Amino acid sequence: MPAHEQALALAHQWIQKAESDLRAAVLGDWKAKEAMYKKHFPGSLITTIESTNLSKTAEKLVVSYFAELTPPSEPSPGRRARRQGK
């Protein structure tokens, strides 16, 4: 195998290892935070899962959990116009 192909293969292996290590570190941090919330604030941690409709899912969660804490808000003028078909 030519030297440049060997270098590319090694770089690819290094990138895969770095991505794996980063995923493990992030997941480890998340698990520690989740455990802290469960211990000190049971029932108060709300999570979402990445998806194409994450904003709508998060909005539904916020409304269902915190509606009594937040005043009703008016949609932005752009959203109001879209809703009214303008």
C-alpha positions in Angstrom: 0.0 0.0 0.0 1.4 3.4 -0.9 2.4 5.7 1.9 -0.3 8.2 1.3 -3.0 5.5 1.5 -1.4 4.2 4.7 -1.5 7.8 6.1 -5.2 8.2 5.1 -6.1 4.8 6.7 -4.3 5.8 9.9 -6.1 9.2 9.9 -9.4 7.5 9.4 -8.8 5.1 12.3 -7.7 8.1 14.5 -10.9 10.0 13.6 -13.1 7.0 14.4 -11.4 6.6 17.8 -11.7 10.3 18.6 -15.4 10.2 17.7 -15.9 7.2 19.9 -14.1 8.7 22.8 -16.1 12.0 22.5 -19.4 10.0 22.4 -18.4 8.1 25.5 -17.4 11.3 27.3 -20.6 13.1 26.4 -22.8 10.1 27.4 -20.9 9.8 30.7 -21.4 13.5 31.5 -25.1 13.1 30.6 -25.5 10.0 32.8 -23.9 11.9 35.8 -26.2 14.9 35.3 -29.3 12.6 35.0 -28.3 10.8 38.2 -27.9 14.2 40.0 -31.3 15.3 38.9 -33.0 12.1 39.9 -31.4 12.3 43.4 -31.9 16.0 44.1 -34.9 16.9 41.9 -36.9 13.7 41.5 -39.5 14.0 38.7 -38.4 17.4 37.4 -36.0 16.4 34.6 -37.7 16.5 31.2 -35.9 15.1 28.2 -36.5 14.9 24.5 -35.1 12.7 21.7 -33.6 14.2 18.6 -36.1 14.1 15.7 -37.4 16.1 12.8 -40.2 17.5 15.0 -38.1 18.2 18.1 -39.4 21.8 18.5 -43.0 20.7 18.5 -42.3 17.9 20.9 -40.5 20.2 23.3 -43.2 22.8 23.1 -45.8 20.1 24.0 -43.7 19.0 27.0 -43.2 22.5 28.2 -46.9 23.3 28.0 -48.0 20.1 29.6 -45.6 20.4 32.5 -45.4 24.2 33.0 -48.6 25.7 31.6 -49.6 27.0 35.0 -46.3 28.8 35.5 -46.1 30.7 32.2 -48.4 33.4 30.9 -50.0 32.8 27.5 -48.0 34.3 24.7 -49.0 35.7 21.4 -47.4 34.2 18.3 -45.0 36.4 16.5 -46.5 38.5 13.7 -45.1 36.2 11.1 -46.7 33.1 12.6 -49.9 35.0 13.2 -50.0 35.9 9.5 -49.3 32.3 8.3 -52.0 31.0 10.6 -54.5 33.5 9.1 -53.4 32.6 5.6 -51.7 35.9 4.7 
